[in-house]
Amino acid sequence: MDPVKSPQKRAVIVASGPSAHGFVPPDDVAVIAVNGAIEWLSRADYFFTLDPSPENRRRLTCQRAGVAYCAAGPVGPAFGVRRFQRIARRGQEPQERYSPAWWLWRWSAVEGLSKNARQIHTGNSAYGALGLAYHLGFTDVALMGVDGTEDARIEGGRPGNLSHLPLLFASALPQIRVVSCGKLTGIPQMHFEDWLDE
């Protein structure tokens, strides 16, 4: 299944932050699963990663039926994966070490969404999934389980420092409507049911 421009305008990006615990996606909204969320979600339309970890490489080679698999960066060989160039950039190091701006620099994150349909800006796989949503033509995106905290993931393990995520997602607001249905700050907050009812 090759992802092409979607006729739908709305999608939900689901990551593994604790706010997504128990989330069951409705049938009439496109779902983009990020990294380990593909393990526990009842359904997904797309999978996205820009993390070349052994777990994600396994997910790319052991695919679920009916899911379009997409990746950016050096994720290794996998059949049927739509690949994007991962764009990373690092300017001058901010003076305040360990601030959100410093972590943005440390992870070589690129603010804004790439207008080049073959490229995804880096910074975090959930943010990369927003770039995928943009390329697919979605204009209204809800985030579930994109919390920006260091709390344990639903499938286990803990993320690294994600304090830069509010800066990243806010930088995309001029290009796409995105709301947080979890704990992420820096962008509008909304209950998922309210977003669905709009």
C-alpha positions in Angstrom: 0.0 0.0 0.0 1.8 3.1 -1.2 0.7 6.3 0.7 -0.7 8.9 -1.7 -2.5 12.1 -1.1 -5.4 11.3 1.2 -9.0 12.6 0.3 -9.5 12.9 4.1 -8.4 16.1 5.8 -8.2 14.8 9.4 -5.8 12.4 11.0 -4.7 11.4 14.4 -1.0 10.8 15.2 -0.6 8.2 18.0 2.6 7.8 20.0 3.3 5.9 23.2 3.1 8.5 25.8 0.9 7.6 28.8 -1.9 9.9 27.8 -2.7 7.4 25.0 -3.3 4.5 27.4 -6.6 2.8 26.4 -7.0 4.9 23.2 -9.1 3.1 20.6 -9.1 5.0 17.3 -12.5 5.6 15.6 -13.0 3.9 12.2 -13.6 7.1 10.3 -10.3 8.9 11.1 -6.9 8.2 9.5 -4.4 6.9 12.1 -0.6 7.4 11.9 1.1 5.1 14.4 4.6 6.2 15.7 7.2 3.7 16.6 5.9 1.3 19.3 2.3 2.5 19.1 1.9 0.0 16.2 2.3 -2.8 18.8 -0.8 -2.0 20.8 -3.1 0.1 18.6 -6.2 -1.8 17.5 -5.8 -0.4 14.0 -3.6 2.0 12.0 -3.5 3.3 8.4 0.2 4.3 8.5 3.3 3.6 10.5 6.1 6.2 10.7 9.6 6.2 12.2 12.8 8.2 11.9 14.4 6.2 14.7 16.7 3.4 13.3 16.6 1.4 16.6 16.6 -2.4 16.4 13.0 -2.4 17.5 11.9 -0.1 14.7 13.9 -2.0 12.1 12.0 -5.1 13.2 8.7 -3.3 13.0 9.6 -2.3 9.4 10.3 -5.9 8.4 7.4 -7.5 10.4 4.6 -5.5 9.0 0.9 -5.5 9.9 -1.5 -6.1 7.0 -3.3 -3.0 5.7 -0.8 -0.5 7.1 1.4 1.7 4.9 4.9 1.7 6.3 7.0 4.9 6.0 10.4 5.9 7.4 13.0 8.6 7.2 16.7 8.1 7.7 19.0 5.1 7.8 16.5 2.5 8.9 18.1 -0.4 6.9 16.6 -2.8 4.3 12.8 -3.4 4.4 10.5 -4.3 1.6 7.5 -2.1 0.8 8.6 0.9 3.0 8.1 4.3 1.6 11.3 6.2 2.4 11.9 9.8 2.9 15.2 11.7 3.2 15.7 12.7 6.9 16.7 16.4 7.1 18.8 17.4 10.1 20.5 20.7 10.8 22.5 22.1 13.6 23.3 25.9 13.9 25.1 27.6 16.7 24.9 26.0 20.1 22.5 27.9 22.5 24.3 29.3 25.5 21.9 27.8 28.0 22.7 24.1 28.2 19.9 21.6 28.7 17.2 24.2 27.9 14.5 23.2 25.3 16.3 25.3 22.7 19.6 23.4 23.5 17.8 20.1 23.1 16.4 21.3 19.8 20.0 22.0 18.7 21.4 18.8 20.3 18.9 16.6 18.3 19.6 18.5 15.1 15.9 19.3 14.9 14.6 21.4 12.0 11.7 23.6 12.7 8.7 23.9 10.3 7.6 21.1 7.9 9.5 20.4 4.8 7.7 21.5 1.6 9.8 19.0 -0.4 7.6 15.9 -0.6 10.6 13.6 -0.5 11.9 15.0 2.8 11.0 14.9 6.5 12.4 17.3 9.0 14.0 15.5 12.0 13.6 16.2 15.8 11.4 13.3 17.0 9.5 10.5 15.2 6.1 12.0 16.2 7.2 15.3 14.7 8.3 13.4 11.6 4.8 11.8 11.5 3.4 15.3 11.3 5.6 15.9 8.3 4.2 12.8 6.8 0.6 13.9 7.5 1.4 17.2 5.8 2.8 15.4 2.7 -0.3 13.2 2.6 -2.5 16.3 2.4 -4.0 16.2 5.9 -4.7 19.7 7.2 -6.2 19.0 10.7 -4.2 16.7 13.0 -4.8 15.6 16.6 -1.9 14.2 18.7 -2.6 11.4 21.1 0.2 10.1 23.3 2.6 12.8 22.2 3.3 14.0 25.7 6.8 15.5 25.6 7.6 14.0 29.0 10.1 11.4 30.2 7.3 9.1 31.5 7.5 5.4 30.5 6.1 4.4 27.2 3.0 2.3 27.0 4.9 -0.6 25.5 7.8 -0.2 27.9 11.0 1.8 28.0 11.5 5.5 28.5 12.2 8.3 25.9 15.1 10.6 26.0 14.7 14.3 26.7 11.7 15.7 24.8 11.6 19.2 26.2 12.1 20.6 22.7 8.8 19.1 21.4 6.7 22.2 22.2 9.0 24.4 20.1 9.0 21.9 17.2 5.2 21.4 17.0 4.5 25.1 17.5 6.8 25.8 14.6 4.5 23.8 12.3 1.3 25.8 13.2 1.6 28.2 10.2 1.5 25.2 7.9 -1.0 22.8 9.5 -3.6 22.8 12.2 -2.4 20.5 15.0 -3.8 20.1 18.5 -2.7 18.1 21.5 -5.1 15.6 23.1 -2.4 14.6 25.6 0.1 16.5 27.7 2.1 18.4 25.1 2.3 22.1 25.7 3.1 24.9 23.2 0.1 24.1 20.9 -3.6 24.3 21.4 -5.1 21.7 23.8 -8.3 19.8 23.1 -10.2 16.7 24.3 -10.1 14.1 21.5 -13.9 13.8 21.6 -14.3 17.6 21.1 -11.9 17.4 18.1 -13.9 14.6 16.6 -17.1 16.6 17.0 -15.9 19.7 15.3 
